[in-house]
C-alpha cells in the first residue's frame, strides 16, 4: 500500500462510516489502506464499522481499551500502517472547507507567538486585513489559491511522508487533544522538512 489513512474516532459512528465511504468513492487508486483507531467509543462505533466494511480488506479497525486522546491514537495507527505516506484524517471530514463554504483557518497557520495571538484575538487582523504585521496567526495575507509553504496545518487533514514522521517520532503523546498538530509541524520543520498548503485538494469538515 502506498498511502495509509488513519482516522481516530470517538463516538462518531455515523460520521466515520460516511467518511470511509467517501474515501472509497474518491480514491481511485486501490493502493491504500484505512486504519480506524477507536478511542473506546460507547456508541458502538467499532462494531458498526467492522460490520459495514467486513468484506473490504483495506479497512482495519483498532479498538482501544480507553480514550487515549488524539496523539497516542494516531501513533497506535501508525504502528499498523505500511504506506510510504500517511494521511491523518478526522472522521467528520468527507483547503479544510467547512459547510459554510469558508476555509478552516486551522489548516493555514503560522506558529503562535504572543504578538500573533494578540493581533488575532484582539481583532487587529480583522481591522487591518491587508497588513501582514497583524496576520501572522493564520498567515491570511498569503494567496490561498496557490501552493506555498506555511508553518503548520491542521491534523484533521495532514499528509506526511513516513520518513519525515519517523524522524520526529510521530506525535507527542503529552498532548491529549489540540495543539498537537502545531507541535508536530514545528518538529518537522526543525528537522528540515517543509510544510505545504496545497489548495488543489479540498475536504468538507463538519467540525
N, C-alpha and C positions, 0 to 999 in steps of 0.2 A: 504494500500500500504506500502511496506517495504522500497522502495527506491524512492525518489523524485529527478528527474533530472531537473536541472534548466539551461536554455540556454538564455543568453542575446543576442539579435540580434539588429543590426543597419545596415540597407541597405545590408543585406546578404541573400536575398530571396532564391536564388538557393542553396547556401551552407547550409542554415538552413533546408530547405526541405530535402536535401540529408542526412544531419546529423540525422534528425528524422527517416528517412527510415532506416539508418544504425543501429540506436538503436533498431528499431522494428525487424530487421533481426537478430541482435546479441544477444539481451537479451531474453533468452528462458523462464525465469520466468516471468509470467504476473503480478507479484505483484510490479508494478512500475507505476509511472506517469511522464509525461513530461510537464513541465511548461515553455512556451516561454514568455519571458518578452521583448517586442519590444520597443526600445527607440525612438519612433516617427520616424521610417524609412519613407523615401519618395519614396521607390521603390515598394510599395505595399506588403511588407513582411507579415504584419498581415493578410491581406485578402487572400493572396496566401496560407499561412499555414492553415488558417481556412478552406478554400475550399478543400485543399488536404487531410486533415485529419478530415473532419467534421463528419464522422461516427465512429471515434475512440475516445471513451470516456476517454482514458488515456491521451489525448493531450489537454492541456489548453493554450489559448493564452491571454496574458495580454497586452493591447496596451497603453503605456504611452503617456501622452499628450505632453511630451517634452523629450529630451535626458538627462536623469538623471545621466548618467555615469554608470560604471560597478558595483560599490559597492552598491549604492542605488537600482539599478535594481535587483541585487541579493537579497537584503533584501525584496524587494516587492514580489519576487518569493517565498522566504522562508515563508512569511506570509500566502501564499496559500498552502504551502506544508504540507503533512500529514505523510511522511515517517519517519521512525526511523533513516534513513541515507539520507543525501543529497549529490548528486553528482553535482558539479558545472562544466559545460561543455561549451566550446566555440563552436560557430556554424561552425567554419572552421576545426572541428575535426570529423572524421568519423570512463611508459617508456618515454614522448611525442616524437614520432618519426616523423621527417619531411620527405617530399618527396625525399630528397637526401639520406634517409636511416639512418641519424645520429640522435642520441639522442638530443632532445632540452634541452640544459643545464639549461634552466629556470626551469625545473622540478626537479632539483637536486642542491639545493642552500645551501650555508652557509649564515648566517646573515652577511650583509655587514659591514665591518669596514674600516677605512682609509687604513690600510695596505693591507687588502684583495683586496680592489678596486684598489690600486696602483699596486699590483702584477699582477692583471688580465689585467688592461688596458694598462700597460706598456709592456706587453708581457713576463714578467718574468716567468709566468706559462708555457708558450709555450717553453721557453728556458730550463726550468728545470722541465719536465713533471713527474719526479719521486719524486720530493721533495715537501712534503705536506706543507712545510712552505709557498710555493708560490701558493698553490692550494685551499686555503680556500674559495674563492669566489664561486666556483662550486663544491667543495669537490670532485674534479676529481681524487683524489688518492684512492677513495673507489672502492670496487668491484661492478660494475654496473650490475653484473649478479645475485646478491644476495639481499635478503631483509635486509634493515638496516635503522637505524634512521638517519634522516637528520635535518637540521634546518628548511628548507622551500621548498615548491614546488609551481608550477605554478597554478594559478587559472583557467587555461584552462582545467584542468582535476584533480579535487580535490574532494575526497570522505570524508565526515565529519559526525561523529556521531551527531545527533541532540542535544543530551545532552551537547556535547562539544561546539557546536556553540552557544547554548543558554547561556552558562556560560560566554562567551566573548561578548555577544550581537551581534553576527554575524559580518558583515562587517562595517568598519569605513567609514561613508559616506563623511568624509572630503576628501577622495581620490576619484577623478573622474575616473582616468584611470592610471594604472601602479603603482606599489609599494604597492597596497592594499593587495596582496597575501602575501608578506613578513610581513606586519603588522599583518595580520590575523594569520599567523603561529606563529609569535612572541607572540601574546596574548594567543594563545592556549598553548604554552609551558610555559608561565608564570603561567598558571593555572594548570600545572602539566600534561598536555596531551603530547603524543609523536607523532611526525610526521614521518611517514614511507615512504620510497621509495620501491615500490613493482614492480619489473621488469617483473613479470609474466603476467601482463596486459599491453597492448600497445594500443595506438590510433595513427592515422595518423593526423598530424597537418599541415594544409596548410599555416599557418602563414599569 
